[in-house]
Amino acid sequence: MTQYLDFEKPLAEIEGKAEELRALARANEEMDVEEEASALDAKAEKMLADLYQTLTPWRKCQVARHPQRPHCRDYIEALFTEFTPLAGDRNFADDHAVMGGLARFDDKPVMVIGQEKGDDTKGRILHNFGMARPEGYRKAVRLMEMADKFGLPVITLVDTPGAYPGKGAEERGQSEAIARSTEKCLQIGVPLISVIVGEGGSGGAVALASADRVAMLEHSVYSVITPEGCASILWKNAEKMREAAEAMRITAQDLLKLKVVDRVIPEPLGGAHRAREAAIAAVGDTLRAMLTEMADKKPKELIKERRQKFLDIGSKGLAA
């Protein structure tokens, strides 16, 4: 059952009426409602197209957070084979917000790392809503080091509102762990490909997305802080999140223009949650294309170009 966002309520009414008509017809075989139901379907499809053609940055943020949107586990199960999860940071614990391990992509060995939010209440609590603690980032560092040692490309799937800001996380060195993970991204001599599939929140996202190639799904967002957090700081009012989202330029389209990301992956009409298989397949095609671009590059060349890419963001990106 589709969960509707606030701005989709008129659409929910139309699609609900069409379903009610069909339910009545199933209960009474003599009723013929298909023509009326089809007319409602056409009206709903047009409304859906109109809504998603003119999404504001705040609405894109809502779509990026949709609970039915495909998460890291969904991409791994659909796109990778022989996935062998690797757990723990060899120091404190295993952080379930970060999942990763060895796998095959197009039958070629890779290391895949991502942030998992969970699909239901139990899963979200287990995965801490995708907010990693220091041990999560230290696990990511360990896996990147292993990939570098064995010459395996690294694929990261980013989906987090940000690193976990709890007291225990701070006591265990949250900022240092994020910095070490970001540093490791810039040091490894193997291709590093990142896709932001939902939210790319602050340093918690950068720690996995300092990559050779960074792609974003069409309705994902990538920002230094959430719009609500920004509004609370600038206006002392979290309800100003719409204005904050507009000013922060958090959308994939804005970030492509600024050269913060390298490509935007189109989503099915209505967002990735409405056609999960098609969205996952589109991500797979993009991963394939980006890995091909990196295939013949030597370790020193990769490291040099990756470093220069991020040095250029503040100059070439803003100038564009």
N, C-alpha and C positions, 0 to 999 in steps of 0.2 A: 504493500500500500504506500502510495506516494505521500510524503510529508511536504506540506506547502509552506513556503516562506510568507512573511507578512504581506509583501507586495504581490503575491500570487493568489490572494484570496478571491478576487473576481474569477480567476481561472479555475480555482477549486470549485466554485459554485456551478460553473458550466459543465465541467467534467463530471461533477457529482450528479447533476441532473441527467446527463447521458447514461451514466451507470445505473441510476434509479430506473430509467425507462427500460433498459435491457433486463434488469432484475425482475421488473413486472412482467415482461414478455416471457422470461424463463418460467415464471410461476403460472402464467396463463398463456398457453400455446396459441390461442386464438387471436391474441393481440399482435398487431403488426406495427412496430414502433421504429423499425430500422431507418426509415427515411428521416424521421424527426431526430433520431439519435445521431445519424450521420451528419445532419445539418449542425447539430451542437458540436460534434467532433471538429468539423471544419472551422466553426467559429472559435473553438478553443485553440486550434492549431494556429490560427491567425493571431489570436491574442498572445499566445506564447511567443511567436516570432516577434511581435511588436515589443513585448516586454524585454526580451533578451537582446533586441537590436539596440536598445537605448539604456542599458544598465548603467547606473551611476556607480562611482567607485565604492560607495557604501553597500549598494546592493550586490556588487561583485564580492565584497567581503562576506556578505551573508551566504552567497552561493558557495564560496570557498569553504565555509564552515558547515555546510549542509551535512547532517548526520548520516545520510545515505550515500554520500559521495564515496567512491572507491578509496580505500586506504592502502597503506604500504603492504599489508598481508595479501590483499586482493591482487595487487600488481605482481607480487612475488609468485603467488600460486598460479596466476594465469600466464605469465611471460617467461618464467624460469623453470628449469627442470633440475632434478637432483639437488634441490636446496638442502644444505646441511647447516642448521643454525649453530652458531658459536656463541657461548654465553660467558658473561663475567668480565671484569676488568683486571682480574688477577691481583686485586688489592683489597676491595671492600665487598662488592656484591654484584649481582646481575641486575641491570636496569631494564625493566620490560618496556619502557618508553622507546628504547632503541633496539631494533632487531636487525640482525645481520648474519651473514655466513657465506660459505662457498656455494656456488651454483653454476649452472650452465645456461648461457643465453645463445640461442641459435647453435646449440651443441658446443659452444666454446666456453672454457672456464672463466669465471669472473668472481669478484667479490661484490656482494650487494649489501648495502646498509641503508636503513630507513627509520623514520619515526612513525610509530604506530599509535593511533588514537583510541582504537577499540570501537566496536559496533553497537554495543549495548551497555547498560549501566555497569554490569559486572566487568566487562572488558575495558570500559573507560577507566574504572577505578584501578584495575590491574596495570594498565598502561599509563596511568597518571595523565590521561587526556593528551598524550603525546608530548608532555613536558619532561624532558630528561633531567636527571640529576648528574652530578659530576661523574659518577661511575658509568653513566651512559656514554658520555663523551670520551672517557678513557677506554671504554670498550671499542668505540669507533676508531680511536687511535691505534689500538692493538690490531684491529682487523686491517686497517690501512697499511700498517707496517708489515703484516703477513702478506698482503697482496703485493706490496713492493718487493719483498724478498723473493717471491715466486713468479714475479712478472705478470700478475693478473690485473686486467683493467678493473677499476672500481666504479660502481654505479651507486649513486645515492638518491633516495626518494625522500624529499623534504616535505613534512606536513606537521607543523608545530606552532602553537601560539607564542612560543618562546621557551627558554630554559626555565626549569622550576625554581621559583624564588624563595623556597622555604628555608627555615633556619638551619636544618641539618645539611641542606645542600650548600649553603654559604659556609658552614663550618668545615665542610670537606673540600672547599676550594672550587666553587662553581665557576667563577670568572677565570681562574687559572686553567681549569679543564677545558673550557670553551676556547681559550687562547691556544692551548696545546693542540686541540683538534684542528683549529684553523691553520695553525703553523704546519701541522702534518699534511694537510691538504696541499699546501704550497711546496712541500718538500718531496713528495713521492715521485718517482721517475716512471710511473705507469699512467696511462690515460685515466682521467677522472671526469666522469660525466654525471651531471646532477639535473634532476627534474623536480620542480616545485609543483606538487600535485594538489595542494590545498592551500594552507597558510604557510608562509615563510616568515616566521616571527623573530626579528632581532638577531642577536648573536647566536641564539639557539639554532637558527637556520643557517647562518653564515658558517658555523662550525662544520657543516656538512656540504655546503654549497660553494666553497671557494675552489671552483672546478675549471677545467679546460673549456668545457662547454656547459652552459646553464640554460635550460629550457623551462618554460612555464606553461601550464595549461591555461587556456584562454580566460577562464574565470577564477584563476588562483590569484593570490595577492602576496606581496613581498615587501616588508617594511621594517623600519628600525624599532617601531613600537606599535601596539594596536591603536586603531583610531580612538577607542574609548580612553586609553591611557594618555594619548596625545592631548585629547580634549580636556582631560582632567588636569593636565599640567598647564596648558595654555589658557584655558577659559575657566578652570576650576569647576567644570561642569561636563560630566561624561556624556550628557545628552547632545553635546555639540559634535558627536562622532561623525556625522555626515559631512560637516564642514572640514573636519580634520582629515577624513578620508580623501576629500577632494584636493586639499592642499598638499598632502603628503606624496601624491603620485605613486600610489601603491599597486596600480594595475599592471598586468602583463604588457599591455599596449604602450603605456607610458615608459615602462622600464626598458622595453625594446628600443624605443626612441633614444633613451639615455645611454644605451649600450651597456646597461647593467646585466641584461640577459641577452642570449644570442638568438633565440627563436621562441615563437609562440605556437603552441599546439592547439589547433581548433578543437572545440568540444561539440558534442551533439547538441541539437537544438534543445534548450531547456536545461543545459548543464550536464556534467558527467554522471550525475546521479540518476538521470532519466534513461540513459543508455550506457550502462556500465561497461559492457563488453566492447562497444565501439570506442569508448574513451580509452580503455586499457589498450586496445589494439593500436590506437593512434600514438600512445606513449611508446609502445613497442617499436613502431615504425621510426619514431624520432630517435630512440636509443640506438637503433640499428644504423641510422644515417650518421649520427654523431660519432659512434665508435669507428665507422668506416673512415671518417675524416681524420681520426687520430691514429689509424692502424700502423702507418709507416714511420711515425715520428720516434726519434731516439730519446732516451731518458733526459739527457741534458737539454735537448731542444724543447721537450715538454715543459720542464721546470722553468726554463727561461721565458717561454711564451706565456705560461700561466702567470708568472710573476708580472710580466709586462702588461698583461690583460687587465689586472687589477690596478696597476699604477696608472693606466690610461683612463680609467673610469672617471676620475675627477676632472680630467682635462678634455679629452676627446668626447666623452659622453655628454658633459654639460654644454660643451660648445655646440654640439649637434642640436 
